[in-house]
Amino acid sequence: MGHEISAPRPTKWAYYYILKYIGLPLCMILTGMDIILFFVFKYGFDSCYGVFCLIN
């Protein structure tokens, strides 16, 4: 004899916070790793790193 209510759903603010606290730091970490690897391969191993080297 009880009433069923709908399950909780994420709001638009939840998506904003997911992007802010998970997506943005992840992109920043990966960008930093890419920059570090670029310099390691370019100056440490004197080799090509990335797709742009295949174009040149």
C-alpha positions in Angstrom: 0.0 0.0 0.0 3.0 2.3 -0.3 3.8 4.7 -3.1 6.8 4.2 -5.3 8.9 7.2 -6.1 11.3 7.4 -9.0 14.9 6.7 -8.4 17.3 9.6 -8.0 18.8 10.9 -11.2 21.9 13.0 -11.8 21.1 16.7 -12.5 22.8 19.0 -14.9 24.9 20.2 -12.0 26.1 16.7 -11.4 27.5 16.5 -15.0 29.2 19.8 -14.5 30.9 18.6 -11.3 32.0 15.4 -13.0 33.6 17.3 -15.8 35.1 19.8 -13.4 36.5 17.4 -10.8 37.3 14.4 -13.0 37.4 15.4 -16.6 39.5 18.6 -16.3 42.2 17.2 -14.0 42.5 14.1 -16.1 43.0 16.2 -19.3 45.6 18.3 -17.5 47.5 15.2 -16.3 47.5 13.7 -19.7 48.5 16.9 -21.4 51.4 17.2 -18.9 52.5 13.7 -19.6 52.4 14.3 -23.3 54.6 17.4 -23.0 57.1 15.6 -20.8 57.2 12.6 -23.2 57.7 15.0 -26.1 60.8 16.6 -24.6 62.1 13.2 -23.4 61.9 11.7 -26.9 63.0 14.9 -28.7 66.0 15.8 -26.6 66.7 12.6 -24.7 66.5 10.0 -27.6 66.7 12.4 -30.5 63.7 10.7 -32.2 60.3 11.6 -33.5 57.3 11.6 -31.1 53.8 12.0 -32.3 51.8 12.1 -35.5 53.2 15.4 -36.8 56.6 13.8 -37.3 55.1 11.4 -39.8 53.7 14.4 -41.8 57.0 16.2 -42.1 
